[in-house]
Amino acid sequence: MKWLQNRGIAIVGFADTPLVRNSGRSAAEIAGEVVGKLLAEARLERRDIDGLAVTLAMSEAANPFWSNLLAEHLGLSPRWCQATDLGGASNLGNIARAAAAIQAGMCEAVICLGADAVSSHDATNQTGHRTEFCTPVGYSGPLVAFGLLSTAYNARFGNPERALAKLAVAQRAGAVANEIACEVLRKPITEQDYLASRFVSHPLRLLDCVMRCDGGYAVLVTSTQRARELGYTQMVHPIAYRELVNFDPGQTVDELTTSGFSVVGPEALNDAGVRPGDIQMLAPYDDFLIAVLLQLEQIGFCRPGQGAAFLAERAIGFHGDLPINTGGGQVSAGQPGLAGGGVNLIEALKQLFGKAGPRQKPGVRNVMATGIGVIPYAHNWSSSNVAILERSA
């Protein structure tokens, strides 16, 4: 989407809810709360919204009418409606789809919404094809898949556990300073705490992994021209976006740890006209910490196998030279089901709008955010996307 370079699309508002374990609420209830909050802060009425893009909800068993039912529940009457099923990549994907719909003249003001209550109502059956191979050996779900990815990485490059420990500590410090992070995770940890945490899918430790919770987010996307007409003076522009689904379907790349980020990362940087060193902050999708390290290598921040050295050489906390997931990321703030990628996206927007409170990094002009979705059998994740967001001058 090179046309994003003209900064004709603007994000002018956002909202989120606290991340809570076992809230007892439904995804629709959470959606109602966060959309009401967004509209109030954006000073808009429901009649001003003519587009709706949503993630699916694990607590709703992939309801085929989810976007329609949410529109009714929220009192919206959109001219353009979208439900995106890219898993954790859906959140950024909806920003891009909203931008394309606005560019095409299908709508003017879009709410990109994610809400889930998976720790209260898990209605999913996370299986795919090749179950005849998966079931006998107990290969089920992301935990086992990322354990396999980690094993493959370690066999080639060595165990990056010290780098992952540093990342765990830095993200947890962000969560401690983040008022919406899940209460049970708002406790500091040390690198020794990480290294002492028990193995859950070797070589993954407990502190490598996300915790499911309930929560939601909403982002308001419009054209820059419309934003100015409405009187917004502060906005964030998506200046580059790339996505890829089902990387290497012929399995011609003989390296399990290589993903679509090796393609879309360099493309997004090229579209934005920047180099990795120009990126001031990272908001990478982090259902497991090893995913962050793999993205650093494949997007081009460092060479394959050099992720641990790259992290060791940098201050990655929220006041560091390259802050990563300053609000804790999903690993230390919580993952609200398929709305999970919104946790990192909203933190990126808080930083760019100067609303990150004690975590605020002064002078941040751009953030790279990413998404991951779907774990096939004996392969890397299927969906990879990258967005570069820039604060208006």
ZIFENJO-V147822 format. One record per helix or strand of 2 or more residues. SS is the DSSP state (a for helix, b for strand). FROM is the first residue (numbers start at 1). TO is the last residue. Records with the same first field share a line. If there is no record, write none. Layout:
# ZIFENJO-V147822
SS=FROM-TO + FROM-TO
This chain:
# ZIFENJO-V147822
a=2-6 + 27-42 + 46-48 + 58-60 + 66-74 + 87-103 + 131-137 + 142-157 + 161-176 + 183-185 + 191-196 + 206-208 + 224-229 + 261-272 + 276-278 + 289-299 + 307-312 + 329-333 + 337-339 + 341-352 + 357-359
b=9-16 + 51-55 + 80-84 + 109-117 + 199-201 + 204-205 + 214-223 + 236-245 + 281-283 + 323-324 + 366-375 + 381-391
